[in-house]
Amino acid sequence: MRIRKALAEDATALKRVVDEARRSLGHPKDWIDIVQSEFSISPEFIATNEIYLAEESAESLGFYVLFGNKLEELWIAPAHFGTGVGKELFLHAKERAARRLAAD
């Protein structure tokens, strides 16, 4: 598994991670439709925010969004729940935020 900065062309894969996670967590479809308008993964969103993607063999395992020094979103593909992907993404985000704080 590697963690890299997400690119605009990753938008479809990241949206799929969010959609699959929401469905697997039992969120009602009408609720999912409402929140999709509030948090949308688009190429523009990726280009203007700090987003890191965990992947393996070109498969998107999960990702996070860092706003400043704050972890705002962390999503894991359901097939990878409980595999340590979330932990690795969290630790990566923590390290990125610590580096930013040290630079300030």
Backbone bond lengths (Angstrom), bond angles and torsions (degrees), N, CA, C in turn:
res aa  C-N    CA-C-N  psi(-1)  N-CA   C-N-CA  omega(-1)  CA-C   N-CA-C  phi
1 M - - - 1.453 - - 1.523 108.02 -
2 R 1.313 114.51 138.58 1.465 119.05 173.49 1.521 108.77 -128.44
3 I 1.318 115.38 152.75 1.462 121.79 177.32 1.517 106.76 -116.06
4 R 1.319 115.39 127.60 1.460 120.65 -178.92 1.524 109.77 -139.64
5 K 1.328 114.43 162.22 1.469 119.95 176.37 1.524 107.88 -65.27
6 A 1.322 116.50 132.35 1.463 121.24 179.08 1.525 109.83 -70.79
7 L 1.325 114.43 148.36 1.454 122.49 178.18 1.528 109.52 -112.14
8 A 1.314 116.40 159.80 1.467 120.79 -179.48 1.524 111.23 -53.33
9 E 1.324 117.32 -36.79 1.465 120.08 -178.48 1.533 113.28 -71.92
10 D 1.325 118.11 -5.09 1.468 122.27 176.25 1.530 112.26 -85.80
11 A 1.321 118.24 -3.56 1.474 122.04 -173.16 1.527 112.65 -53.29
12 T 1.306 118.57 -46.32 1.468 121.06 -177.76 1.525 110.90 -63.36
13 A 1.317 117.27 -43.38 1.469 120.82 -179.93 1.526 111.13 -65.37
14 L 1.329 117.52 -40.05 1.465 120.20 -179.66 1.524 110.84 -69.15
15 K 1.320 116.14 -39.56 1.468 119.86 176.91 1.521 109.87 -61.46
16 R 1.317 117.34 -39.69 1.465 121.31 178.83 1.535 110.55 -62.23
17 V 1.329 117.55 -41.29 1.466 121.14 177.80 1.529 110.08 -58.69
18 V 1.331 116.65 -47.72 1.470 121.04 -179.18 1.528 110.71 -62.80
19 D 1.318 116.30 -48.17 1.469 120.39 -177.92 1.530 111.29 -61.49
20 E 1.320 117.33 -45.36 1.473 120.80 179.71 1.524 111.13 -64.78
21 A 1.329 116.85 -40.91 1.464 120.17 179.62 1.522 110.86 -64.41
22 R 1.314 117.06 -44.68 1.466 120.07 179.78 1.526 110.98 -61.08
23 R 1.330 116.64 -44.49 1.471 119.75 179.08 1.530 110.99 -63.89
24 S 1.325 117.05 -43.10 1.468 119.62 -177.30 1.526 111.92 -68.04
25 L 1.319 116.76 -25.30 1.466 121.01 178.43 1.523 112.01 -84.07
26 G 1.344 116.13 -0.11 1.455 120.58 175.15 1.514 115.33 83.02
27 H 1.327 117.32 17.73 1.456 119.21 177.68 1.530 110.13 -67.67
28 P 1.329 117.90 134.12 1.470 120.61 179.60 1.530 110.93 -63.31
29 K 1.326 116.74 145.13 1.461 122.06 -177.62 1.517 112.10 -56.91
30 D 1.335 118.59 -42.38 1.463 119.35 -179.13 1.526 111.50 -65.08
31 W 1.329 117.24 -34.21 1.469 121.27 176.54 1.528 109.54 -68.09
32 I 1.334 116.94 -42.67 1.468 120.78 178.58 1.519 110.10 -59.33
33 D 1.328 116.84 -42.89 1.464 120.82 179.12 1.529 111.54 -60.27
34 I 1.321 116.82 -39.39 1.473 121.17 -179.89 1.524 110.90 -67.61
35 V 1.330 117.64 -49.37 1.463 119.65 -175.90 1.520 112.76 -72.34
36 Q 1.320 117.93 -22.25 1.465 119.58 176.95 1.516 111.03 -61.41
37 S 1.312 116.79 -32.78 1.461 119.11 179.23 1.530 111.12 -73.75
38 E 1.324 117.70 -23.49 1.462 121.72 179.79 1.524 112.60 -86.23
39 F 1.323 117.35 -33.92 1.469 121.89 179.28 1.510 107.35 -130.89
40 S 1.304 115.18 98.28 1.448 120.79 -176.32 1.519 110.14 -116.47
41 I 1.304 116.11 130.86 1.459 121.60 176.94 1.522 107.52 -91.00
42 S 1.302 116.08 104.43 1.457 121.62 179.02 1.524 108.32 -123.13
43 P 1.313 117.73 163.25 1.467 119.35 175.29 1.537 111.82 -56.13
44 E 1.334 116.85 -37.53 1.466 120.71 179.35 1.535 111.19 -65.96
45 F 1.344 116.38 -41.33 1.463 120.75 178.68 1.529 109.83 -61.76
46 I 1.318 116.46 -43.40 1.466 120.80 -179.96 1.525 110.55 -65.33
47 A 1.311 117.02 -41.48 1.461 120.97 -177.55 1.525 112.76 -66.89
48 T 1.323 117.37 -25.62 1.472 120.35 -174.51 1.529 113.36 -108.39
49 N 1.332 117.83 6.43 1.461 120.99 -179.77 1.516 110.54 -133.96
50 E 1.320 115.76 163.50 1.462 121.09 178.66 1.529 108.38 -92.52
51 I 1.330 115.08 104.61 1.460 122.11 -176.43 1.515 108.43 -127.37
52 Y 1.326 115.98 132.65 1.462 121.38 178.57 1.519 109.34 -121.10
53 L 1.314 114.59 138.72 1.456 124.13 -173.48 1.522 110.00 -116.58
54 A 1.335 115.93 132.84 1.467 121.27 171.46 1.521 106.68 -95.57
55 E 1.327 115.68 130.78 1.455 119.26 -179.89 1.515 110.26 -143.71
56 E 1.327 113.30 158.84 1.461 120.86 176.44 1.517 107.16 -150.20
57 S 1.303 116.58 127.10 1.463 121.74 -178.34 1.531 111.30 50.67
58 A 1.309 116.57 46.23 1.471 124.33 179.07 1.528 113.89 64.69
59 E 1.328 118.46 12.38 1.463 122.06 175.89 1.525 109.05 -100.01
60 S 1.334 116.35 130.95 1.462 121.40 176.99 1.518 109.38 -79.18
61 L 1.341 116.13 119.87 1.461 121.81 -177.22 1.522 111.72 -95.34
62 G 1.328 116.05 -29.57 1.455 121.50 -178.08 1.512 109.73 170.61
63 F 1.319 116.27 175.66 1.461 120.51 179.78 1.515 110.38 -160.54
64 Y 1.338 114.61 167.60 1.465 119.74 173.77 1.520 109.63 -138.61
65 V 1.346 114.26 160.33 1.461 122.72 177.16 1.523 106.84 -121.61
66 L 1.320 115.52 126.47 1.455 121.97 178.84 1.523 107.89 -112.05
67 F 1.342 116.69 122.10 1.468 122.24 174.78 1.518 106.27 -108.41
68 G 1.313 116.19 109.07 1.456 119.29 -174.83 1.514 108.65 63.48
69 N 1.321 116.55 -121.47 1.463 121.60 177.65 1.519 111.99 -104.98
70 K 1.323 116.62 16.90 1.459 121.09 -174.47 1.530 111.25 -114.63
71 L 1.314 115.63 128.96 1.462 121.24 174.90 1.521 107.65 -77.45
72 E 1.328 116.52 115.40 1.466 121.43 -175.88 1.514 112.77 -97.39
73 E 1.307 117.59 -40.66 1.464 122.48 -176.60 1.518 108.48 -139.05
74 L 1.323 116.32 141.26 1.454 122.15 172.52 1.522 106.44 -145.38
75 W 1.328 116.29 117.97 1.454 122.31 -175.72 1.518 110.06 -126.17
76 I 1.323 115.78 138.22 1.460 122.67 178.44 1.523 108.50 -123.39
77 A 1.326 116.19 136.21 1.463 120.32 174.77 1.526 108.04 -64.48
78 P 1.327 118.56 134.40 1.467 121.73 -175.72 1.529 114.72 -52.22
79 A 1.307 117.27 -35.23 1.473 119.99 179.61 1.530 111.61 -63.34
80 H 1.335 116.97 -13.76 1.458 120.65 -177.13 1.526 113.22 -116.45
81 F 1.342 116.26 12.13 1.473 119.64 172.81 1.527 107.88 -59.88
82 G 1.313 116.53 136.95 1.459 120.71 174.88 1.517 115.56 76.53
83 T 1.333 117.56 11.13 1.463 119.85 -178.26 1.519 113.40 -103.23
84 G 1.326 117.56 -1.93 1.459 120.84 -178.92 1.521 113.78 98.02
85 V 1.320 117.63 -4.28 1.468 120.61 179.70 1.526 110.05 -61.64
86 G 1.318 116.92 -46.61 1.462 120.67 179.73 1.517 112.18 -60.28
87 K 1.314 116.56 -41.88 1.469 121.29 178.39 1.523 110.39 -61.47
88 E 1.326 117.23 -46.04 1.462 120.76 -179.78 1.526 111.62 -64.10
89 L 1.326 116.95 -41.10 1.461 119.72 177.08 1.527 111.08 -64.91
90 F 1.336 117.03 -41.67 1.460 120.55 178.71 1.528 110.87 -61.82
91 L 1.325 117.27 -45.49 1.465 120.74 179.60 1.529 111.15 -63.98
92 H 1.311 116.72 -38.20 1.467 121.17 176.89 1.528 109.77 -62.33
93 A 1.331 116.61 -46.48 1.468 120.94 179.21 1.528 110.74 -61.93
94 K 1.314 116.70 -41.01 1.462 121.71 179.66 1.534 110.21 -61.73
95 E 1.314 116.28 -42.57 1.469 121.57 179.13 1.533 111.07 -65.21
96 R 1.340 116.63 -43.58 1.474 120.54 178.97 1.536 110.41 -61.85
97 A 1.329 116.57 -44.65 1.470 120.26 179.74 1.526 110.88 -64.33
98 A 1.337 117.65 -40.55 1.466 120.93 179.29 1.521 111.05 -63.24
99 R 1.327 116.65 -40.22 1.475 120.16 177.50 1.520 111.12 -62.45
100 R 1.326 116.45 -39.85 1.470 120.03 178.84 1.521 110.57 -64.84
101 L 1.328 116.85 -42.85 1.466 120.55 179.35 1.528 110.82 -62.95
102 A 1.328 116.87 -40.85 1.455 121.12 -179.68 1.525 111.81 -66.21
103 A 1.327 116.80 -30.74 1.462 121.21 -179.53 1.530 112.29 -77.58
104 D 1.332 116.52 -21.57 1.485 120.19 -178.55 1.496 112.92 -76.29
